[in-house]
Amino acid sequence: MELSHFNSLEAVGASTVLRPCLDVERWIDSIVANRPYASLEELVDHAENAVAPLKIAEIDAALAHHPRIGERAQGGSTEATLSRDEQSGLNLEDSIMAALKAGNKNYEERFDRVFLIRAAGRSSEQILAELDRRLENDEATEIREVGEQLQQIAALRLSALF
């Protein structure tokens, strides 16, 4: 999509474009209200800082759209397509898959939510190391890190749309 087209959309249309990037109303509303953007960099910069930090309820709602790391998102939605693209570079050999499955289980038992990390630009080994490290976090630290990861993913997705 061209940025000029996004800038000219009605609010509902612009919101629909943004929702697959991060389904948080406060984030979407802030980006839509701040239009027009002169450049993609300006848009992404605003998006990265618009609502930091995310609130726990916003994080939990946004996580509903993310599969477990190592699992392929199903369906033809924009969110599923973006997720598959983001995880496409991962080495998912049997040993890696087993480690991710065990790590995801431990994480969900500890924090009662799926483990979320920006997969783009990271190797499977880096993701596993981060999973192990973050299992040592307290709840407040982990919620902050999850929010940061959601914002990084949103910025990548936003950049991919334009």
C-alpha positions in Angstrom: 0.0 0.0 0.0 1.2 3.5 -0.7 1.5 5.8 2.3 -0.4 8.5 0.5 -3.4 6.1 0.2 -3.2 5.2 3.9 -3.1 8.9 4.8 -6.3 9.5 2.7 -8.3 6.6 4.1 -11.3 7.2 6.3 -10.6 6.3 10.0 -12.3 2.9 9.8 -10.3 1.9 6.7 -7.0 3.0 8.2 -7.8 1.1 11.4 -8.5 -2.0 9.4 -5.1 -1.7 7.7 -3.4 -1.4 11.1 -5.2 -4.0 13.1 -3.1 -7.0 11.8 0.1 -5.2 13.0 -1.1 -4.8 16.6 -4.7 -5.3 17.7 -4.6 -2.6 20.4 -7.3 0.1 20.0 -5.2 2.8 21.7 -2.3 2.1 19.4 -4.5 2.1 16.3 -6.4 5.2 17.3 -3.1 7.1 18.0 -1.7 6.3 14.6 -4.9 7.1 12.7 -5.3 10.4 14.6 -1.7 11.5 13.8 -2.1 11.2 10.0 -0.9 12.4 7.6 2.6 10.9 7.7 5.3 12.4 5.4 7.3 9.2 5.3 7.3 5.5 6.3 10.0 6.4 8.9 7.7 9.0 10.5 4.8 6.5 10.6 7.0 3.7 12.1 8.6 6.1 14.6 5.2 7.2 15.8 4.0 3.6 16.0 6.9 2.5 18.1 6.3 5.2 20.6 2.6 5.8 20.4 1.4 3.9 23.4 4.5 2.6 25.2 4.3 0.9 27.5 1.4 -1.3 26.6 -1.0 -2.2 29.4 -1.4 -5.8 30.6 -4.9 -6.1 29.2 -3.7 -4.8 25.8 -0.9 -7.3 25.8 -3.1 -10.2 26.6 -5.6 -9.2 23.9 -2.8 -8.7 21.3 -1.3 -12.1 22.2 -4.6 -13.8 21.1 -3.4 -13.2 17.5 0.0 -14.8 17.9 0.8 -18.5 17.6 3.4 -20.2 19.8 6.9 -19.7 18.5 7.7 -22.7 16.3 4.0 -23.3 15.4 2.8 -22.1 12.0 -0.2 -19.8 12.1 -3.2 -21.3 10.3 -5.6 -19.6 7.9 -5.5 -16.9 5.3 -5.8 -13.8 7.5 -3.2 -11.1 7.2 -2.1 -11.8 10.8 -1.5 -15.5 9.9 0.4 -14.6 6.8 2.6 -12.1 8.6 3.3 -14.6 11.4 4.3 -17.3 8.9 6.6 -14.9 7.1 8.2 -13.8 10.4 8.9 -17.4 11.4 9.9 -18.6 8.0 13.7 -18.4 8.6 13.6 -20.5 11.7 15.4 -23.9 11.8 12.7 -26.2 12.9 14.5 -29.5 13.1 13.1 -32.1 15.4 15.5 -31.2 18.3 14.7 -27.5 18.0 11.0 -28.2 17.8 11.2 -30.4 21.0 13.1 -27.7 22.8 10.6 -25.0 21.7 7.7 -27.2 22.7 9.2 -27.8 26.2 10.1 -24.2 26.6 6.7 -23.0 25.5 5.1 -25.3 28.0 7.3 -24.1 30.9 6.7 -20.5 29.9 3.0 -20.9 29.8 3.0 -22.6 33.2 5.1 -19.8 34.6 3.4 -16.8 33.1 0.0 -18.0 31.9 0.4 -16.6 28.4 2.2 -17.7 25.2 5.9 -16.9 24.8 6.2 -14.0 22.3 9.4 -12.9 20.7 10.2 -11.1 17.5 11.4 -14.0 15.4 12.5 -12.0 12.3 16.2 -11.6 12.3 16.8 -14.2 15.0 18.0 -17.8 14.7 16.2 -20.7 16.5 19.1 -20.9 18.9 18.9 -17.2 19.8 15.1 -17.6 20.4 15.7 -20.6 22.6 18.3 -18.7 24.6 15.9 -15.8 25.0 13.2 -18.2 26.1 15.5 -19.7 28.7 16.6 -16.2 29.9 13.1 -14.8 30.1 11.8 -17.8 32.2 14.0 -16.3 35.0 12.1 -12.9 34.8 9.7 -11.8 37.4 6.1 -11.0 36.2 6.7 -7.2 35.9 9.9 -7.6 33.9 8.4 -10.2 31.6 5.3 -8.1 30.9 7.5 -5.2 30.0 9.6 -7.4 27.6 6.4 -8.9 26.0 5.1 -5.4 25.4 8.4 -4.4 23.8 8.4 -7.5 21.6 4.8 -6.7 20.5 5.9 -3.2 19.5 8.9 -4.5 17.6 6.7 -7.0 15.7 4.1 -4.2 15.0 6.8 -2.0 13.6 8.1 -4.8 11.3 4.6 -5.6 10.2 3.8 -2.0 9.5 6.9 -1.6 7.4 6.0 -4.7 5.5 2.6 -3.2 4.6 3.9 -0.1 2.9 
